[in-house]
Amino acid sequence: MSEVMELYQPTGRKFFAEVIIPLALPLNYTWLVPDHLLQSISPGCRVEVNLGRSKRYAGVVKRVHHEAPEFFEPKQILNVLDVEPVVYEHQLQLWQWMAGYYMCSEGEVMAAALPAHFKLSSETTLVFNEEAGNDFTDLDNEEYLVAEALLIRKELKLAEVQQILDASHVYPIINNLIHKRICYVWEALKETYTPKKETYVLLHPDYNNDAALEDLLNEDKRLQKAGKQMELLLAYLHFQKTDGAITKRALLKKAGASEAQFKGLVDKGLLIADKRTVDRIQQSAKNIQIHFELSPAQDKAFSEINSCFEEKSICLLHGVTSSGKTEIYIRQIENYIRSGRQVLYMLPEIALTSQTIRRLQKHFGGHIGVYHSKFSQNERIEIWNKVKNGELKVLLGARSAMFLPFGNLGLIICDEEHDASYKQMEPAPRYHARDAAIFMSSLFDDCKVLLGSATPSLESYFNAEKGKYGLVKLTQRFGDVEMPSIEMIDTRKFRFKSEGDLMLTPPLREAIQLSLDHKKQVILFQNRRGYTPYQRCGVCGWVPQCKFCDVSLTFHKYKNQLACHYCGTSYPPAHTCAACGSHDFVHRQFGTERIEELLQEFFPEAKIGRMDLDSVRGKHAHDQLIQTFEQQKIDVLIGTQMVVKGLDFEHVDLVGILDADGILSFADFRVNERAFQLMEQVSGRAGRKHGKGTVLVQTAQPVHPVLQHVQQHDYHSLYQEEIERREQFFYPPFSRLIKLTFKNKIQNVVQDAAQLFANMMSNRYRENLTGPAEPVVNRVRNQFLMELLFKLPRNRTMLEQCKKDILHHIALLHQEKRYKSVVVICDVDGI
């Protein structure tokens, strides 16, 4: 900080600060640094700034300089909010790169990167005008209610006014009160982070010696008459000896005592209630205990990875399912912790973090932290600070964990690197965490990236084959367990007597029953949640659709409602056809809810569980369900993609893929790659420890090439076929994709806008343009959509020029009055 002070000493020249605020501004705004703030400002610190007439924001200083803005008079920075920077210089560099590469603003990156408590914004507060007195005779009923509340409370937030009046539209009433001088509006920034406080119980110092304590217990008449308080005091002394420091909440719970009994002991001066600031994230001891030896195959892979890291900064570990990649990661983590470096361990799904964190904590204890979207904002800020001060050496998390303030990052592990969940879809920045992590590693000295997968993405495997990445293969399962046998159930051979036979064919039901008889567990994979994907009128064929999206509604039986999986709108179930008035509805296809119901019918003695977005909504819901399955309290687990990715269950010997044809039918150039990855990953959950597992695949096209590759566990053959097609049709990894999505409420406006934009760009990029065209779902949230695809050579200069041209022509498009409201979304490297 002293260097910063010396750098920004007043010299007579004006200082300016480029500040990032969490808004989608194309350029960062510049503010004037007043002399009295020069010694406290530095890049990475938050500052309070005023934008527009009255709005205030907490922005992050990107740089301090002498370059006065040419076209406007800058406003002064109001205040510096931090003694030390909250973000490092390399984080600002990462934000800048992401904004440039993914065609968004640095403010949007900042909004995604920082915990909410760091992103302060202006709050409207009504303040009572003391000069108005309490004469409210000229107010109407609603104005009187607000004025009376202000008289008592002195200040009210907008949300509180809405609660008082039980109405959302309160601006006219507030406006009247301001005109009548009952109150005025105060705009202020408020820090929303509050440390967690816990009340600890202490014995009064007068009784800390044994003699005084003995006299208290035997002679004190105050206690002799209060039996319940005596019991509570004795309980406290017992727990203090066994547990050490004890909280008031834990004491009352363990002793079965009341708040009144505790207060009585405090009032008598026997116990002291001491409020302390405590961590929300509880940490265990920081020791390293590695209790296992690597197998010869694992040891060979571990050595090869280290050799790769001597020459290259990125290595791809291609290990078949259940080959023991996690043990190799643990050994790598151990090396980096012992050398004083930090490690980022990224996983694609929150569902994976709970099982992995338990495995890592066995070996690294309190060195490990976890970070994902299920944590509260207060918990996130505490993890942020622990990473920043180096207290946490290993951070396990989903894609957002890469934004944490690592000071000495040495290794990034990207497990299941092929997974589409690493890509942020909405809102901006639409980044791919794997690719962004690779760039981030270049910002640290000698930071390595280890990519791991049983089914690598074609792009990563291509880079490894071409020598850009190192490549290490682990081709056998741990303990020499055989790969599961994969059998196709040809659904065309069966004459289905009921809908249940279609979903669970007789061979699959027999196999499930056999596994249950042998006290084994079963996983069934169906990539659709809900009860049934759509209902159809049996008379005229009408299908209930969302009012705001051009998609059919999914029926959720447990909620007894229809739901749109695009915009989230819910509707009551359809009992009468809107077209013909018939009450005859037929369910088409099936979701996880319907399968769960069928399993309970077919196997009434079995314990059935379901893992999908509807059943695991709570913070600890993933972990609780996974632990329940690990403890064999669930016999059959039905789930969506959540059950596919990297979970390790010891007693599963059968996996069923219920609808392989649905996985193979997407209109996407990656469909074969994705289908293979999904089916190979889910099949890898079978037979991981005890004996050879079995996978049954229900399909009407058993000779499909992808299914043949899955049956042979042959990733390399699939890769060879797909890479030839990608080259033939100029798709990644041979090209770069930029997808533009045009959105507007009026269909012909968005169609014309997309066509006009394509015409403007076609002079230079005619050979690289595909479209414009409507997507499969052409209306979402009442916005009509059109898409335009750029397929560009892997040439950095041309890519950067194309991005500039796109942004320039978007600006030109918005100059046209008719197209001003058309939203254009840019998605670089879309998946």
ABEGO torsion letter per residue (X at the ends): XAAAAAAABBAGBBBBBBBBBBBBBABBBBBBBBAAAAAABBBGBBBBBBBEAABBBBBBBABBBABBBAABBBBBBABBABABBABBAAAAAAAAAAAAAAGBBAAAAAAAABBAAABBBBBBBBBBBAAAEABAAABBAAAAAAAAAAAAAGBBBAAAAAAAAGBABAAAAAAAAAAAGABBBBBBBBBABBBBBBBBBBBBAAAABAAAAAAAAAABAAAAABAAAAAAAAAAAAAAAAAEBBBAAAAAAAAGBBAAAAAAAAAAGABBBBBBBBBABBBBBBBBBBABBBBAAAAAAAAAAAAAAAABABBBBBBBBGAGAAAAAAAAAAAAAAAGBBBBBBBABAAAAAAAAAAAAAAAEAABBBBBAABBAAAAAAAAAAAAAGABABBBBBAAAAABBBABBABBBBBGAABAAABBAOBOBBBBAAAAAAAAAAABBGBBBBBBBABBBAAAAAAAAAGABBBBBBABBBGGBBBBBBBBBBAAABBBABAAAAABBAAAAAAAAAAAAAGBBBBBBBABBEABABBBBAAAGBBBBBAABBBBBBBBAAAGBBBBAAAGBBBBBBABBAAAGBABBBBBEBBAAAAAAAAAAABAABBBBBBBAAABABAAAAAAAAAAAAAGABABBBBBAAAABGBBBAABABBBBABAAAAAABBBAAAAAAAAAAAAAAAAABGAABEBBBBBBBBABAABAAAAAAAAGBAAAAAAAAAAAAAAAGBOAABBBBBBBBBBABAAAAAAAAAAAAAAAAAAAAAABBOBBBBABABBGGBBBBBBBBBBBBBAAAAAAAAAAAAAAAAAAAABAAAAABBBBBBBGBX
